[in-house]
Amino acid sequence: MITISSSNCIGLEQHFKVTAGPGAGKTHWLVNHIKNTVKGSLRLEKTRKIACITYTNVAVETIMKRLGTSIANRVEISTIHSFLYKHVIKPYLFLIANEFNVNVEKINGHETVFPQRSIVENWLENHSRRTDLKHPNTVRQLQFIDDKKKSLWVWLSNIEYKFNTYGHLELVGKKDKAGSISKVARILEDDLLSYKKLNWARGKIDHDDILFFSYVLITRNPFILKVLRAKFPYFFLDEVQDTNPIQTKIIKLIADEESIVGVIGDPAQSIYAFQGANIEEFKKFQLENMAEYQILENRRSSNQIIDLLNKIRMDIMQDKYKNVDEDLPTLFIGDTVDAYKRIKDIYGEDSVIHTLSRDNSTANAMKTLISLDGIDSKLLIKFQECDSNSVRLRIIISSIEAVEFARIGDYKNALEKMRMLFTGLSEKEQVNKSISLLQVLLNTYSTYESEAIMDFYNILKLHNPMAGFKAGVAKDFYNTTSYKHLSICINFKEDISEHRTIHTIHKAKGDEFETVLLIPNSLDFLINPNIENDEEHRIYYVGLSRAKSRLFIAFPRVQKKHLKLIEEKYNIKVEDLSKVPKLV
């Protein structure tokens, strides 16, 4: 493996693989390589382009901005799903539409497809192994017993495509999502394709369907690959540690002939297993005559933070590019809100602190500096289980999401959530009603913020009629659960606040912050670090690596033996918040 810096150039006509850790300047290197290719290639000509595939829309915008208009016009920058939809699905899906019962005329992009009662019931009633569904898991019991119905819907929301031992793609369900239907899931799994076909007949395809259909199309119709290679003599893929096996297979098929393929990534930052990403895909990615490079610089962090990162990770040793000394990383023992306030005490009330958490509830609690003690992080799931009225549930959840998005300044997503309440209206009416209702909910926020969710419901129903309540679990939940506690569980998919989940900041290309307070659920990533095999450890490694100058970790309590190990191994300063005098 050849060591390069983020400013080095490499040859244009050879497959390549670049491995680089956090803060190494991967995007800087990729942008420069694209510019060099546009200027130096003899194969691009006037109409051919470079395909640059990255993981998120934020990354797409970042790369496009850095390239500048003149160069960006010679490059197709997109996510893998958008690229395949435009160049494979849209022009060629008709070739397999009849076989898979796809209503091509109704398809307009891809989306998250949730189970619908009529679809699920149709599928169960016509299941190929219907006669094997016996008590206590009959077709009727799966449809009407609440616990089984909810488990079935969760399971169907998490089905995925996987290569079997024969190399064929098949649909499978996740065992850990089966809940009370775990004993019958294997039977149901045998006819998942029929469930998919019912959605495809409605013109509904999801993100995974894009990969499935693309793979089927290009393996059955090799001419599609020839068209792609003719259009794009270069394929560059960023953040490859976040891709899944289907994407890898497609890219290798493209690279079989004329196109030059280059991949950039970092196995230690692979944290999307729940979306099908596999760390091994990047580590084992090989093409004939492929050159391998590594960038060992860390241009982001202080010497003290780089030292900590190097002791957690064994496969590479990052160099101190800036060579700047700052304070030692600090481990606070105690409440996370107290830790946040302690940093403010040290560096001043005006200091900006970015908190990075493992889960949504912790990140959202930090937005209003609420201690998580006594708050149920699974409250949103329980809400969905308690309220059987799907329309009312959707209106309440979408409205809470809209309010909370707006409160952190993300009005784009706020209005998107509001518009879901007015889908039957024209686009202009949707926008007008969404803005109007959002203003009402924001103006009355103080009247329901600390009250039961029933108060929020009563305000909302004046503007958007909903079903009322009979005595039971739903009414009890609305009367006993506070809006504040429920809103803490909301998922901010594109959070731009100072308090985010680690997955959120990882989606934001190159996000980095002067001061980071990491809030882990465990300190095992320090006590027994295993970056290579434990995704949980990689998640916290990513969080630590976003700090530029000052790094803090907060954890409620630590055993003495572990405390000593952490202090000595990592040269971390430890502060017990219970022994720090409170400022008044």
Order of alpha helices (4+ residues) and beta strands (2+ residues): beta-beta-alpha-beta-alpha-alpha-beta-alpha-alpha-alpha-alpha-alpha-beta-beta-alpha-alpha-alpha-alpha-beta-alpha-beta-alpha-beta-beta-alpha-beta-beta-alpha-beta-alpha-alpha-alpha-alpha-alpha-alpha-alpha-alpha-alpha-beta-alpha-beta-alpha-alpha-beta-alpha-beta
